[in-house]
């Protein structure tokens, strides 16, 4: 996850839509794994560890589309 420039929130939301993670908080929450927390998804070590584990296990990868946009591929 250290070299990934794609937002962790974007990746997490894509995994939610695919049914791979079920944590979900109100849209205003900074961190979707820790409801009411003052930290955000980009600095949450729990989110980083979860996403890194899923990537290491081959559950998803980050790819670049034809317009330079990054995509989550599962």
PDB file with SEQRES, HELIX, SHEET and CRYST1 records, atoms N, CA, C and O in Angstrom:
SEQRES   1 A   74  UNK UNK UNK UNK UNK UNK UNK UNK UNK UNK UNK UNK UNK          
SEQRES   2 A   74  UNK UNK UNK UNK UNK UNK UNK UNK UNK UNK UNK UNK UNK          
SEQRES   3 A   74  UNK UNK UNK UNK UNK UNK UNK UNK UNK UNK UNK UNK UNK          
SEQRES   4 A   74  UNK UNK UNK UNK UNK UNK UNK UNK UNK UNK UNK UNK UNK          
SEQRES   5 A   74  UNK UNK UNK UNK UNK UNK UNK UNK UNK UNK UNK UNK UNK          
SEQRES   6 A   74  UNK UNK UNK UNK UNK UNK UNK UNK UNK                          
HELIX    1 AA1 UNK A    8  UNK A   17  1                                  10    
HELIX    2 AA2 UNK A   45  UNK A   56  1                                  12    
SHEET    1 AA1 2 UNK A  61  UNK A  64  0                                        
SHEET    2 AA1 2 UNK A  70  UNK A  73 -1                                        
CRYST1    1.000    1.000    1.000  90.00  90.00  90.00 P 1           1          
ATOM      1  N   UNK A   1       0.822  -1.193   0.000  1.00  0.00           N  
ATOM      2  CA  UNK A   1       0.000   0.000   0.000  1.00  0.00           C  
ATOM      3  C   UNK A   1       0.863   1.253   0.000  1.00  0.00           C  
ATOM      4  O   UNK A   1       0.367   2.335  -0.313  1.00  0.00           O  
ATOM      5  N   UNK A   2       2.119   1.135   0.337  1.00  0.00           N  
ATOM      6  CA  UNK A   2       2.985   2.320   0.426  1.00  0.00           C  
ATOM      7  C   UNK A   2       3.141   3.011  -0.927  1.00  0.00           C  
ATOM      8  O   UNK A   2       3.242   4.236  -0.982  1.00  0.00           O  
ATOM      9  N   UNK A   3       3.162   2.243  -2.024  1.00  0.00           N  
ATOM     10  CA  UNK A   3       3.393   2.811  -3.353  1.00  0.00           C  
ATOM     11  C   UNK A   3       2.104   3.148  -4.098  1.00  0.00           C  
ATOM     12  O   UNK A   3       2.155   3.666  -5.213  1.00  0.00           O  
ATOM     13  N   UNK A   4       0.964   2.864  -3.503  1.00  0.00           N  
ATOM     14  CA  UNK A   4      -0.326   3.101  -4.157  1.00  0.00           C  
ATOM     15  C   UNK A   4      -0.734   4.558  -3.958  1.00  0.00           C  
ATOM     16  O   UNK A   4      -0.748   5.060  -2.835  1.00  0.00           O  
ATOM     17  N   UNK A   5      -1.067   5.230  -5.062  1.00  0.00           N  
ATOM     18  CA  UNK A   5      -1.495   6.632  -4.964  1.00  0.00           C  
ATOM     19  C   UNK A   5      -3.020   6.761  -4.946  1.00  0.00           C  
ATOM     20  O   UNK A   5      -3.550   7.834  -4.658  1.00  0.00           O  
ATOM     21  N   UNK A   6      -3.711   5.688  -5.249  1.00  0.00           N  
ATOM     22  CA  UNK A   6      -5.169   5.692  -5.230  1.00  0.00           C  
ATOM     23  C   UNK A   6      -5.666   5.837  -3.798  1.00  0.00           C  
ATOM     24  O   UNK A   6      -5.106   5.238  -2.880  1.00  0.00           O  
ATOM     25  N   UNK A   7      -6.703   6.619  -3.608  1.00  0.00           N  
ATOM     26  CA  UNK A   7      -7.287   6.839  -2.292  1.00  0.00           C  
ATOM     27  C   UNK A   7      -7.711   5.521  -1.652  1.00  0.00           C  
ATOM     28  O   UNK A   7      -8.331   4.680  -2.304  1.00  0.00           O  
ATOM     29  N   UNK A   8      -7.378   5.344  -0.384  1.00  0.00           N  
ATOM     30  CA  UNK A   8      -7.821   4.148   0.344  1.00  0.00           C  
ATOM     31  C   UNK A   8      -9.344   4.106   0.422  1.00  0.00           C  
ATOM     32  O   UNK A   8      -9.942   3.031   0.360  1.00  0.00           O  
ATOM     33  N   UNK A   9      -9.965   5.260   0.557  1.00  0.00           N  
ATOM     34  CA  UNK A   9     -11.435   5.317   0.596  1.00  0.00           C  
ATOM     35  C   UNK A   9     -12.004   4.780  -0.718  1.00  0.00           C  
ATOM     36  O   UNK A   9     -12.972   4.019  -0.704  1.00  0.00           O  
ATOM     37  N   UNK A  10     -11.411   5.169  -1.859  1.00  0.00           N  
ATOM     38  CA  UNK A  10     -11.865   4.694  -3.161  1.00  0.00           C  
ATOM     39  C   UNK A  10     -11.731   3.171  -3.256  1.00  0.00           C  
ATOM     40  O   UNK A  10     -12.651   2.487  -3.704  1.00  0.00           O  
ATOM     41  N   UNK A  11     -10.584   2.651  -2.833  1.00  0.00           N  
ATOM     42  CA  UNK A  11     -10.352   1.203  -2.863  1.00  0.00           C  
ATOM     43  C   UNK A  11     -11.340   0.495  -1.950  1.00  0.00           C  
ATOM     44  O   UNK A  11     -11.955  -0.495  -2.344  1.00  0.00           O  
ATOM     45  N   UNK A  12     -11.493   0.996  -0.742  1.00  0.00           N  
ATOM     46  CA  UNK A  12     -12.390   0.396   0.238  1.00  0.00           C  
ATOM     47  C   UNK A  12     -13.823   0.379  -0.279  1.00  0.00           C  
ATOM     48  O   UNK A  12     -14.523  -0.621  -0.128  1.00  0.00           O  
ATOM     49  N   UNK A  13     -14.265   1.480  -0.890  1.00  0.00           N  
ATOM     50  CA  UNK A  13     -15.626   1.558  -1.438  1.00  0.00           C  
ATOM     51  C   UNK A  13     -15.805   0.532  -2.557  1.00  0.00           C  
ATOM     52  O   UNK A  13     -16.852  -0.110  -2.642  1.00  0.00           O  
ATOM     53  N   UNK A  14     -14.801   0.370  -3.413  1.00  0.00           N  
ATOM     54  CA  UNK A  14     -14.875  -0.618  -4.484  1.00  0.00           C  
ATOM     55  C   UNK A  14     -14.996  -2.029  -3.907  1.00  0.00           C  
ATOM     56  O   UNK A  14     -15.744  -2.853  -4.432  1.00  0.00           O  
ATOM     57  N   UNK A  15     -14.264  -2.306  -2.831  1.00  0.00           N  
ATOM     58  CA  UNK A  15     -14.343  -3.615  -2.185  1.00  0.00           C  
ATOM     59  C   UNK A  15     -15.705  -3.820  -1.529  1.00  0.00           C  
ATOM     60  O   UNK A  15     -16.224  -4.936  -1.519  1.00  0.00           O  
ATOM     61  N   UNK A  16     -16.283  -2.760  -0.986  1.00  0.00           N  
ATOM     62  CA  UNK A  16     -17.633  -2.843  -0.414  1.00  0.00           C  
ATOM     63  C   UNK A  16     -18.644  -3.185  -1.501  1.00  0.00           C  
ATOM     64  O   UNK A  16     -19.491  -4.061  -1.324  1.00  0.00           O  
ATOM     65  N   UNK A  17     -18.545  -2.484  -2.631  1.00  0.00           N  
ATOM     66  CA  UNK A  17     -19.488  -2.726  -3.733  1.00  0.00           C  
ATOM     67  C   UNK A  17     -19.385  -4.153  -4.249  1.00  0.00           C  
ATOM     68  O   UNK A  17     -20.375  -4.723  -4.708  1.00  0.00           O  
ATOM     69  N   UNK A  18     -18.183  -4.736  -4.174  1.00  0.00           N  
ATOM     70  CA  UNK A  18     -17.978  -6.120  -4.618  1.00  0.00           C  
ATOM     71  C   UNK A  18     -18.345  -7.126  -3.533  1.00  0.00           C  
ATOM     72  O   UNK A  18     -18.271  -8.333  -3.760  1.00  0.00           O  
ATOM     73  N   UNK A  19     -18.744  -6.637  -2.347  1.00  0.00           N  
ATOM     74  CA  UNK A  19     -19.123  -7.529  -1.256  1.00  0.00           C  
ATOM     75  C   UNK A  19     -17.952  -8.162  -0.529  1.00  0.00           C  
ATOM     76  O   UNK A  19     -18.126  -9.151   0.182  1.00  0.00           O  
ATOM     77  N   UNK A  20     -16.753  -7.603  -0.698  1.00  0.00           N  
ATOM     78  CA  UNK A  20     -15.563  -8.178  -0.076  1.00  0.00           C  
ATOM     79  C   UNK A  20     -15.333  -7.668   1.343  1.00  0.00           C  
ATOM     80  O   UNK A  20     -14.696  -8.352   2.145  1.00  0.00           O  
ATOM     81  N   UNK A  21     -15.837  -6.491   1.665  1.00  0.00           N  
ATOM     82  CA  UNK A  21     -15.775  -5.960   3.027  1.00  0.00           C  
ATOM     83  C   UNK A  21     -17.159  -5.442   3.378  1.00  0.00           C  
ATOM     84  O   UNK A  21     -17.895  -4.976   2.508  1.00  0.00           O  
ATOM     85  N   UNK A  22     -17.510  -5.523   4.650  1.00  0.00           N  
ATOM     86  CA  UNK A  22     -18.871  -5.148   5.027  1.00  0.00           C  
ATOM     87  C   UNK A  22     -18.930  -3.978   6.001  1.00  0.00           C  
ATOM     88  O   UNK A  22     -20.018  -3.581   6.417  1.00  0.00           O  
ATOM     89  N   UNK A  23     -17.783  -3.421   6.371  1.00  0.00           N  
ATOM     90  CA  UNK A  23     -17.786  -2.269   7.263  1.00  0.00           C  
ATOM     91  C   UNK A  23     -18.412  -1.094   6.520  1.00  0.00           C  
ATOM     92  O   UNK A  23     -18.122  -0.868   5.345  1.00  0.00           O  
ATOM     93  N   UNK A  24     -19.261  -0.357   7.203  1.00  0.00           N  
ATOM     94  CA  UNK A  24     -19.852   0.804   6.549  1.00  0.00           C  
ATOM     95  C   UNK A  24     -20.383   1.759   7.593  1.00  0.00           C  
ATOM     96  O   UNK A  24     -21.102   1.365   8.511  1.00  0.00           O  
ATOM     97  N   UNK A  25     -20.028   2.994   7.445  1.00  0.00           N  
ATOM     98  CA  UNK A  25     -20.506   4.024   8.356  1.00  0.00           C  
ATOM     99  C   UNK A  25     -21.239   5.095   7.575  1.00  0.00           C  
ATOM    100  O   UNK A  25     -21.314   5.036   6.347  1.00  0.00           O  
ATOM    101  N   UNK A  26     -21.770   6.057   8.272  1.00  0.00           N  
ATOM    102  CA  UNK A  26     -22.425   7.171   7.594  1.00  0.00           C  
ATOM    103  C   UNK A  26     -21.460   7.873   6.647  1.00  0.00           C  
ATOM    104  O   UNK A  26     -20.252   7.882   6.886  1.00  0.00           O  
ATOM    105  N   UNK A  27     -21.980   8.455   5.584  1.00  0.00           N  
ATOM    106  CA  UNK A  27     -21.125   9.083   4.577  1.00  0.00           C  
ATOM    107  C   UNK A  27     -20.218  10.154   5.164  1.00  0.00           C  
ATOM    108  O   UNK A  27     -19.147  10.413   4.615  1.00  0.00           O  
ATOM    109  N   UNK A  28     -20.614  10.780   6.258  1.00  0.00           N  
ATOM    110  CA  UNK A  28     -19.817  11.826   6.862  1.00  0.00           C  
ATOM    111  C   UNK A  28     -18.663  11.326   7.712  1.00  0.00           C  
ATOM    112  O   UNK A  28     -17.799  12.111   8.102  1.00  0.00           O  
ATOM    113  N   UNK A  29     -18.633  10.011   8.011  1.00  0.00           N  
ATOM    114  CA  UNK A  29     -17.556   9.489   8.846  1.00  0.00           C  
ATOM    115  C   UNK A  29     -16.231   9.545   8.096  1.00  0.00           C  
ATOM    116  O   UNK A  29     -16.161   9.258   6.901  1.00  0.00           O  
ATOM    117  N   UNK A  30     -15.185   9.920   8.821  1.00  0.00           N  
ATOM    118  CA  UNK A  30     -13.862  10.009   8.220  1.00  0.00           C  
ATOM    119  C   UNK A  30     -13.300   8.626   7.909  1.00  0.00           C  
ATOM    120  O   UNK A  30     -12.670   8.427   6.870  1.00  0.00           O  
ATOM    121  N   UNK A  31     -13.527   7.671   8.808  1.00  0.00           N  
ATOM    122  CA  UNK A  31     -13.010   6.315   8.631  1.00  0.00           C  
ATOM    123  C   UNK A  31     -14.190   5.349   8.633  1.00  0.00           C  
ATOM    124  O   UNK A  31     -14.930   5.278   9.614  1.00  0.00           O  
ATOM    125  N   UNK A  32     -14.368   4.619   7.562  1.00  0.00           N  
ATOM    126  CA  UNK A  32     -15.510   3.715   7.441  1.00  0.00           C  
ATOM    127  C   UNK A  32     -15.373   2.456   8.294  1.00  0.00           C  
ATOM    128  O   UNK A  32     -16.349   1.728   8.472  1.00  0.00           O  
ATOM    129  N   UNK A  33     -14.178   2.189   8.823  1.00  0.00           N  
ATOM    130  CA  UNK A  33     -13.992   1.031   9.705  1.00  0.00           C  
ATOM    131  C   UNK A  33     -14.179   1.393  11.167  1.00  0.00           C  
ATOM    132  O   UNK A  33     -14.529   0.532  11.974  1.00  0.00           O  
ATOM    133  N   UNK A  34     -13.956   2.627  11.514  1.00  0.00           N  
ATOM    134  CA  UNK A  34     -14.035   3.078  12.906  1.00  0.00           C  
ATOM    135  C   UNK A  34     -15.037   4.220  12.983  1.00  0.00           C  
ATOM    136  O   UNK A  34     -14.675   5.389  12.849  1.00  0.00           O  
ATOM    137  N   UNK A  35     -16.289   3.872  13.199  1.00  0.00           N  
ATOM    138  CA  UNK A  35     -17.350   4.871  13.208  1.00  0.00           C  
ATOM    139  C   UNK A  35     -17.117   5.908  14.296  1.00  0.00           C  
ATOM    140  O   UNK A  35     -16.828   5.562  15.442  1.00  0.00           O  
ATOM    141  N   UNK A  36     -17.243   7.163  13.939  1.00  0.00           N  
ATOM    142  CA  UNK A  36     -17.079   8.251  14.882  1.00  0.00           C  
ATOM    143  C   UNK A  36     -15.630   8.618  15.172  1.00  0.00           C  
ATOM    144  O   UNK A  36     -15.377   9.511  15.981  1.00  0.00           O  
ATOM    145  N   UNK A  37     -14.677   7.955  14.536  1.00  0.00           N  
ATOM    146  CA  UNK A  37     -13.258   8.243  14.781  1.00  0.00           C  
ATOM    147  C   UNK A  37     -12.879   9.588  14.171  1.00  0.00           C  
ATOM    148  O   UNK A  37     -13.509  10.056  13.223  1.00  0.00           O  
ATOM    149  N   UNK A  38     -11.850  10.191  14.726  1.00  0.00           N  
ATOM    150  CA  UNK A  38     -11.405  11.482  14.203  1.00  0.00           C  
ATOM    151  C   UNK A  38     -10.342  11.335  13.115  1.00  0.00           C  
ATOM    152  O   UNK A  38     -10.003  12.314  12.449  1.00  0.00           O  
ATOM    153  N   UNK A  39      -9.809  10.119  12.927  1.00  0.00           N  
ATOM    154  CA  UNK A  39      -8.835   9.926  11.847  1.00  0.00           C  
ATOM    155  C   UNK A  39      -9.563   9.579  10.548  1.00  0.00           C  
ATOM    156  O   UNK A  39     -10.740   9.220  10.560  1.00  0.00           O  
ATOM    157  N   UNK A  40      -8.847   9.690   9.432  1.00  0.00           N  
ATOM    158  CA  UNK A  40      -9.464   9.363   8.149  1.00  0.00           C  
ATOM    159  C   UNK A  40      -8.917   8.043   7.602  1.00  0.00           C  
ATOM    160  O   UNK A  40      -8.006   7.447   8.177  1.00  0.00           O  
ATOM    161  N   UNK A  41      -9.479   7.607   6.501  1.00  0.00           N  
ATOM    162  CA  UNK A  41      -9.102   6.323   5.895  1.00  0.00           C  
ATOM    163  C   UNK A  41      -7.647   6.333   5.407  1.00  0.00           C  
ATOM    164  O   UNK A  41      -6.985   5.295   5.413  1.00  0.00           O  
ATOM    165  N   UNK A  42      -7.159   7.478   4.995  1.00  0.00           N  
ATOM    166  CA  UNK A  42      -5.814   7.573   4.432  1.00  0.00           C  
ATOM    167  C   UNK A  42      -4.736   7.394   5.496  1.00  0.00           C  
ATOM    168  O   UNK A  42      -3.605   7.036   5.165  1.00  0.00           O  
ATOM    169  N   UNK A  43      -5.061   7.633   6.767  1.00  0.00           N  
ATOM    170  CA  UNK A  43      -4.071   7.506   7.839  1.00  0.00           C  
ATOM    171  C   UNK A  43      -4.366   6.338   8.777  1.00  0.00           C  
ATOM    172  O   UNK A  43      -3.628   6.119   9.738  1.00  0.00           O  
ATOM    173  N   UNK A  44      -5.422   5.593   8.515  1.00  0.00           N  
ATOM    174  CA  UNK A  44      -5.825   4.491   9.392  1.00  0.00           C  
ATOM    175  C   UNK A  44      -4.942   3.265   9.152  1.00  0.00           C  
ATOM    176  O   UNK A  44      -4.936   2.702   8.057  1.00  0.00           O  
ATOM    177  N   UNK A  45      -4.201   2.859  10.175  1.00  0.00           N  
ATOM    178  CA  UNK A  45      -3.315   1.701  10.030  1.00  0.00           C  
ATOM    179  C   UNK A  45      -4.105   0.406   9.861  1.00  0.00           C  
ATOM    180  O   UNK A  45      -3.632  -0.515   9.195  1.00  0.00           O  
ATOM    181  N   UNK A  46      -5.291   0.317  10.447  1.00  0.00           N  
ATOM    182  CA  UNK A  46      -6.126  -0.884  10.302  1.00  0.00           C  
ATOM    183  C   UNK A  46      -6.569  -1.048   8.859  1.00  0.00           C  
ATOM    184  O   UNK A  46      -6.544  -2.157   8.324  1.00  0.00           O  
ATOM    185  N   UNK A  47      -6.973   0.041   8.223  1.00  0.00           N  
ATOM    186  CA  UNK A  47      -7.380  -0.001   6.813  1.00  0.00           C  
ATOM    187  C   UNK A  47      -6.178  -0.393   5.954  1.00  0.00           C  
ATOM    188  O   UNK A  47      -6.299  -1.228   5.057  1.00  0.00           O  
ATOM    189  N   UNK A  48      -5.030   0.204   6.225  1.00  0.00           N  
ATOM    190  CA  UNK A  48      -3.829  -0.117   5.453  1.00  0.00           C  
ATOM    191  C   UNK A  48      -3.489  -1.602   5.566  1.00  0.00           C  
ATOM    192  O   UNK A  48      -3.198  -2.253   4.563  1.00  0.00           O  
ATOM    193  N   UNK A  49      -3.526  -2.137   6.789  1.00  0.00           N  
ATOM    194  CA  UNK A  49      -3.207  -3.551   6.995  1.00  0.00           C  
ATOM    195  C   UNK A  49      -4.200  -4.460   6.282  1.00  0.00           C  
ATOM    196  O   UNK A  49      -3.801  -5.440   5.653  1.00  0.00           O  
ATOM    197  N   UNK A  50      -5.494  -4.145   6.374  1.00  0.00           N  
ATOM    198  CA  UNK A  50      -6.515  -4.953   5.708  1.00  0.00           C  
ATOM    199  C   UNK A  50      -6.309  -4.943   4.199  1.00  0.00           C  
ATOM    200  O   UNK A  50      -6.307  -5.998   3.565  1.00  0.00           O  
ATOM    201  N   UNK A  51      -6.136  -3.765   3.623  1.00  0.00           N  
ATOM    202  CA  UNK A  51      -5.964  -3.673   2.172  1.00  0.00           C  
ATOM    203  C   UNK A  51      -4.682  -4.362   1.728  1.00  0.00           C  
ATOM    204  O   UNK A  51      -4.666  -5.020   0.688  1.00  0.00           O  
ATOM    205  N   UNK A  52      -3.604  -4.222   2.500  1.00  0.00           N  
ATOM    206  CA  UNK A  52      -2.348  -4.881   2.138  1.00  0.00           C  
ATOM    207  C   UNK A  52      -2.504  -6.397   2.185  1.00  0.00           C  
ATOM    208  O   UNK A  52      -2.007  -7.094   1.300  1.00  0.00           O  
ATOM    209  N   UNK A  53      -3.187  -6.916   3.205  1.00  0.00           N  
ATOM    210  CA  UNK A  53      -3.410  -8.366   3.305  1.00  0.00           C  
ATOM    211  C   UNK A  53      -4.215  -8.873   2.110  1.00  0.00           C  
ATOM    212  O   UNK A  53      -3.887  -9.910   1.534  1.00  0.00           O  
ATOM    213  N   UNK A  54      -5.263  -8.145   1.740  1.00  0.00           N  
ATOM    214  CA  UNK A  54      -6.086  -8.562   0.607  1.00  0.00           C  
ATOM    215  C   UNK A  54      -5.288  -8.529  -0.692  1.00  0.00           C  
ATOM    216  O   UNK A  54      -5.435  -9.413  -1.536  1.00  0.00           O  
ATOM    217  N   UNK A  55      -4.442  -7.508  -0.855  1.00  0.00           N  
ATOM    218  CA  UNK A  55      -3.588  -7.444  -2.046  1.00  0.00           C  
ATOM    219  C   UNK A  55      -2.587  -8.584  -2.057  1.00  0.00           C  
ATOM    220  O   UNK A  55      -2.383  -9.220  -3.091  1.00  0.00           O  
ATOM    221  N   UNK A  56      -1.956  -8.853  -0.909  1.00  0.00           N  
ATOM    222  CA  UNK A  56      -0.964  -9.932  -0.812  1.00  0.00           C  
ATOM    223  C   UNK A  56      -1.581 -11.292  -1.132  1.00  0.00           C  
ATOM    224  O   UNK A  56      -0.912 -12.168  -1.682  1.00  0.00           O  
ATOM    225  N   UNK A  57      -2.853 -11.466  -0.788  1.00  0.00           N  
ATOM    226  CA  UNK A  57      -3.545 -12.730  -1.044  1.00  0.00           C  
ATOM    227  C   UNK A  57      -4.123 -12.793  -2.457  1.00  0.00           C  
ATOM    228  O   UNK A  57      -4.729 -13.794  -2.839  1.00  0.00           O  
ATOM    229  N   UNK A  58      -3.935 -11.725  -3.230  1.00  0.00           N  
ATOM    230  CA  UNK A  58      -4.387 -11.725  -4.619  1.00  0.00           C  
ATOM    231  C   UNK A  58      -5.863 -11.423  -4.804  1.00  0.00           C  
ATOM    232  O   UNK A  58      -6.407 -11.697  -5.873  1.00  0.00           O  
ATOM    233  N   UNK A  59      -6.533 -10.866  -3.798  1.00  0.00           N  
ATOM    234  CA  UNK A  59      -7.962 -10.583  -3.900  1.00  0.00           C  
ATOM    235  C   UNK A  59      -8.252  -9.393  -4.806  1.00  0.00           C  
ATOM    236  O   UNK A  59      -9.320  -9.322  -5.413  1.00  0.00           O  
ATOM    237  N   UNK A  60      -7.310  -8.460  -4.900  1.00  0.00           N  
ATOM    238  CA  UNK A  60      -7.484  -7.329  -5.805  1.00  0.00           C  
ATOM    239  C   UNK A  60      -6.129  -6.741  -6.154  1.00  0.00           C  
ATOM    240  O   UNK A  60      -5.131  -6.988  -5.477  1.00  0.00           O  
ATOM    241  N   UNK A  61      -6.115  -5.959  -7.222  1.00  0.00           N  
ATOM    242  CA  UNK A  61      -4.926  -5.206  -7.596  1.00  0.00           C  
ATOM    243  C   UNK A  61      -5.372  -3.863  -8.154  1.00  0.00           C  
ATOM    244  O   UNK A  61      -6.517  -3.699  -8.575  1.00  0.00           O  
ATOM    245  N   UNK A  62      -4.474  -2.929  -8.151  1.00  0.00           N  
ATOM    246  CA  UNK A  62      -4.759  -1.601  -8.659  1.00  0.00           C  
ATOM    247  C   UNK A  62      -4.185  -1.526 -10.065  1.00  0.00           C  
ATOM    248  O   UNK A  62      -3.009  -1.822 -10.278  1.00  0.00           O  
ATOM    249  N   UNK A  63      -5.011  -1.133 -11.018  1.00  0.00           N  
ATOM    250  CA  UNK A  63      -4.567  -1.010 -12.400  1.00  0.00           C  
ATOM    251  C   UNK A  63      -4.839   0.380 -12.922  1.00  0.00           C  
ATOM    252  O   UNK A  63      -5.661   1.117 -12.376  1.00  0.00           O  
ATOM    253  N   UNK A  64      -4.142   0.730 -13.984  1.00  0.00           N  
ATOM    254  CA  UNK A  64      -4.320   2.040 -14.580  1.00  0.00           C  
ATOM    255  C   UNK A  64      -5.091   1.897 -15.883  1.00  0.00           C  
ATOM    256  O   UNK A  64      -4.739   1.088 -16.742  1.00  0.00           O  
ATOM    257  N   UNK A  65      -6.147   2.693 -16.019  1.00  0.00           N  
ATOM    258  CA  UNK A  65      -6.964   2.677 -17.231  1.00  0.00           C  
ATOM    259  C   UNK A  65      -6.293   3.438 -18.356  1.00  0.00           C  
ATOM    260  O   UNK A  65      -5.176   3.936 -18.209  1.00  0.00           O  
ATOM    261  N   UNK A  66      -6.981   3.522 -19.473  1.00  0.00           N  
ATOM    262  CA  UNK A  66      -6.395   4.160 -20.643  1.00  0.00           C  
ATOM    263  C   UNK A  66      -6.309   5.681 -20.550  1.00  0.00           C  
ATOM    264  O   UNK A  66      -5.636   6.290 -21.381  1.00  0.00           O  
ATOM    265  N   UNK A  67      -6.940   6.304 -19.604  1.00  0.00           N  
ATOM    266  CA  UNK A  67      -6.842   7.756 -19.438  1.00  0.00           C  
ATOM    267  C   UNK A  67      -6.026   8.109 -18.202  1.00  0.00           C  
ATOM    268  O   UNK A  67      -6.125   9.228 -17.699  1.00  0.00           O  
ATOM    269  N   UNK A  68      -5.223   7.176 -17.707  1.00  0.00           N  
ATOM    270  CA  UNK A  68      -4.415   7.418 -16.524  1.00  0.00           C  
ATOM    271  C   UNK A  68      -5.181   7.266 -15.225  1.00  0.00           C  
ATOM    272  O   UNK A  68      -4.623   7.475 -14.147  1.00  0.00           O  
ATOM    273  N   UNK A  69      -6.474   6.899 -15.315  1.00  0.00           N  
ATOM    274  CA  UNK A  69      -7.287   6.698 -14.123  1.00  0.00           C  
ATOM    275  C   UNK A  69      -6.945   5.341 -13.525  1.00  0.00           C  
ATOM    276  O   UNK A  69      -6.706   4.371 -14.244  1.00  0.00           O  
ATOM    277  N   UNK A  70      -6.927   5.289 -12.199  1.00  0.00           N  
ATOM    278  CA  UNK A  70      -6.647   4.011 -11.559  1.00  0.00           C  
ATOM    279  C   UNK A  70      -7.941   3.273 -11.265  1.00  0.00           C  
ATOM    280  O   UNK A  70      -8.966   3.885 -10.963  1.00  0.00           O  
ATOM    281  N   UNK A  71      -7.885   1.955 -11.356  1.00  0.00           N  
ATOM    282  CA  UNK A  71      -9.042   1.100 -11.143  1.00  0.00           C  
ATOM    283  C   UNK A  71      -8.692  -0.016 -10.185  1.00  0.00           C  
ATOM    284  O   UNK A  71      -7.541  -0.448 -10.114  1.00  0.00           O  
ATOM    285  N   UNK A  72      -9.684  -0.481  -9.450  1.00  0.00           N  
ATOM    286  CA  UNK A  72      -9.522  -1.623  -8.573  1.00  0.00           C  
ATOM    287  C   UNK A  72     -10.024  -2.840  -9.331  1.00  0.00           C  
ATOM    288  O   UNK A  72     -11.190  -2.898  -9.721  1.00  0.00           O  
ATOM    289  N   UNK A  73      -9.138  -3.817  -9.541  1.00  0.00           N  
ATOM    290  CA  UNK A  73      -9.506  -5.032 -10.273  1.00  0.00           C  
ATOM    291  C   UNK A  73      -9.572  -6.198  -9.299  1.00  0.00           C  
ATOM    292  O   UNK A  73      -8.627  -6.445  -8.551  1.00  0.00           O  
ATOM    293  N   UNK A  74     -10.712  -6.925  -9.311  1.00  0.00           N  
ATOM    294  CA  UNK A  74     -10.881  -8.060  -8.404  1.00  0.00           C  
ATOM    295  C   UNK A  74     -11.008  -9.327  -9.186  1.00  0.00           C  
ATOM    296  O   UNK A  74     -11.158 -10.401  -8.602  1.00  0.00           O  
TER     297      UNK A  74                                                      
END                                                                             
